[in-house]
């Protein structure tokens, strides 16, 4: 595994991790850190890059050779971990499953929240844009267990 420097004045000492076999090809360009935290570079006018038409070239999409209608998912949620083992092609649904918990989450667990209407903890999961209720529970621990079982049953990640 090798590091490609994507540092900027605002963000010094930032590196993207890539496999040894991808390093030489990727390191021929100057990469930088996007505001969303990914390694990117801007395409020059007239430059052709493996079928990518957009002006921004994303390092993870090049490595994974992601089709335009799909997303590259970072398995470990490290946006700069661009090793082939860490990248997979996904649709929007699978990508959202691998997302971390939301910033307004009070339970500390993804898919577990307090339902003020029933005064119970609720566990749910979303599969292919459809919410599936996993139950309501008096104890948060029971809701967390239900959510984990739901992930095993529906996701197999």
C-alpha positions as CSV (number, residue, x, y, z in Angstrom):
1,X,0.0,0.0,0.0
2,X,1.3,3.5,-0.9
3,X,0.3,7.1,-0.1
4,X,-0.5,9.8,-2.7
5,X,-0.2,13.3,-1.4
6,X,-3.4,15.3,-1.7
7,X,-2.4,18.1,0.7
8,X,-3.4,21.7,0.3
9,X,-2.4,24.9,2.1
10,X,-5.6,24.6,4.1
11,X,-5.2,20.8,4.7
12,X,-1.5,19.9,5.0
13,X,-0.2,16.3,5.3
14,X,-3.3,14.6,3.8
15,X,-2.8,11.4,1.9
16,X,-4.9,8.9,-0.1
17,X,-4.1,5.2,0.4
18,X,-3.8,3.2,-2.8
19,X,-2.6,-0.3,-3.8
20,X,1.0,-0.6,-5.1
21,X,-0.2,-1.5,-8.6
22,X,-2.3,1.7,-8.9
23,X,0.3,4.1,-7.5
24,X,2.3,4.9,-10.6
25,X,-0.7,5.4,-12.8
26,X,-2.5,7.7,-10.3
27,X,0.6,9.6,-9.1
28,X,1.1,11.1,-12.6
29,X,-1.5,13.7,-11.7
30,X,-1.9,16.3,-9.0
31,X,-4.7,15.3,-6.7
32,X,-6.4,17.4,-4.0
33,X,-8.9,17.1,-1.2
34,X,-12.5,18.0,-2.1
35,X,-14.8,19.7,0.3
36,X,-16.6,16.4,0.8
37,X,-13.4,14.7,1.9
38,X,-12.5,12.7,-1.2
39,X,-9.4,12.7,-3.5
40,X,-10.1,14.4,-6.8
41,X,-8.6,16.2,-9.7
42,X,-10.0,18.5,-12.3
43,X,-10.1,17.3,-15.9
44,X,-8.5,19.5,-18.5
45,X,-10.5,20.5,-21.6
46,X,-10.4,17.7,-24.2
47,X,-8.7,15.2,-21.8
48,X,-10.2,11.7,-22.0
49,X,-10.2,9.5,-18.8
50,X,-11.6,6.0,-19.1
51,X,-15.1,7.2,-20.3
52,X,-15.5,9.8,-17.6
53,X,-17.2,12.9,-19.0
54,X,-17.5,15.1,-15.9
55,X,-15.0,17.8,-15.1
56,X,-14.1,16.3,-11.7
57,X,-12.2,13.1,-11.7
58,X,-12.7,11.1,-8.5
59,X,-9.8,8.8,-7.5
60,X,-12.0,6.1,-6.1
61,X,-14.1,5.9,-9.3
62,X,-11.0,5.5,-11.5
63,X,-9.6,2.7,-9.3
64,X,-12.9,0.9,-9.1
65,X,-13.8,1.6,-12.7
66,X,-17.3,2.5,-11.6
67,X,-20.0,2.9,-14.2
68,X,-21.6,6.3,-14.4
69,X,-25.0,5.2,-13.2
70,X,-23.6,3.6,-10.0
71,X,-21.7,4.7,-6.9
72,X,-18.3,3.7,-5.4
73,X,-18.8,2.7,-1.8
74,X,-15.9,2.8,0.7
75,X,-16.5,-0.4,2.8
76,X,-14.7,1.0,5.9
77,X,-16.2,4.5,5.4
78,X,-12.7,6.0,5.1
79,X,-13.0,8.4,2.1
80,X,-9.3,8.4,1.5
81,X,-8.9,4.6,1.7
82,X,-8.8,3.9,-2.0
83,X,-7.4,0.4,-2.0
84,X,-9.3,-2.1,-4.2
85,X,-10.2,-4.2,-1.2
86,X,-12.0,-1.2,0.4
87,X,-13.9,-0.1,-2.7
88,X,-17.0,-1.7,-4.2
89,X,-19.6,-0.7,-6.8
90,X,-23.0,0.0,-5.2
91,X,-26.4,1.5,-6.0
92,X,-27.7,4.3,-3.8
93,X,-29.5,1.9,-1.5
94,X,-26.5,-0.2,-0.7
95,X,-24.4,3.0,-0.3
96,X,-26.9,4.4,2.3
97,X,-26.8,1.1,4.2
98,X,-23.1,1.6,4.8
99,X,-23.5,5.2,6.0
100,X,-22.8,6.1,9.6
101,X,-25.3,7.4,12.0
102,X,-26.8,10.8,11.5
103,X,-25.7,13.8,13.4
104,X,-29.1,14.2,15.1
105,X,-29.0,10.7,16.4
106,X,-29.6,10.6,20.2
107,X,-29.5,6.9,20.7
108,X,-25.9,6.5,19.5
109,X,-27.0,3.7,17.1
110,X,-28.0,3.8,13.5
111,X,-31.7,2.9,13.0
112,X,-32.6,3.2,16.7
113,X,-34.5,6.2,18.0
114,X,-36.9,7.2,20.7
115,X,-40.5,7.3,19.6
116,X,-42.1,10.1,21.6
117,X,-45.6,9.0,20.5
118,X,-45.4,5.7,22.2
119,X,-42.6,6.6,24.7
120,X,-40.6,3.5,23.5
121,X,-37.4,2.9,21.6
122,X,-38.0,2.0,18.0
123,X,-35.7,0.0,15.7
124,X,-36.0,0.1,12.0
125,X,-34.1,-0.5,8.8
126,X,-34.4,0.7,5.3
127,X,-34.1,-1.7,2.4
128,X,-34.4,-0.6,-1.3
129,X,-36.0,2.7,-0.1
130,X,-38.6,1.0,2.0
131,X,-38.6,1.3,5.8
132,X,-39.1,-1.9,7.8
133,X,-40.1,-1.6,11.4
134,X,-38.2,-4.0,13.7
135,X,-40.3,-3.2,16.7
136,X,-40.8,-0.9,19.7
137,X,-39.0,-1.6,23.0
138,X,-39.0,-0.3,26.5
139,X,-35.2,-0.8,26.9
140,X,-32.8,0.7,24.4
141,X,-30.7,-2.4,24.6
142,X,-33.5,-4.5,23.1
143,X,-33.9,-2.0,20.3
144,X,-30.2,-2.2,19.5
145,X,-30.3,-6.0,19.5
146,X,-33.3,-5.9,17.1
147,X,-31.5,-3.5,14.8
148,X,-28.3,-5.8,14.7
149,X,-30.5,-8.8,13.9
150,X,-32.2,-6.8,11.2
151,X,-28.8,-5.9,9.7
152,X,-27.8,-9.6,9.7
153,X,-31.1,-10.6,8.1
154,X,-31.4,-7.9,5.4
155,X,-27.9,-6.6,4.6
156,X,-25.3,-9.3,4.9
157,X,-22.6,-6.7,4.7
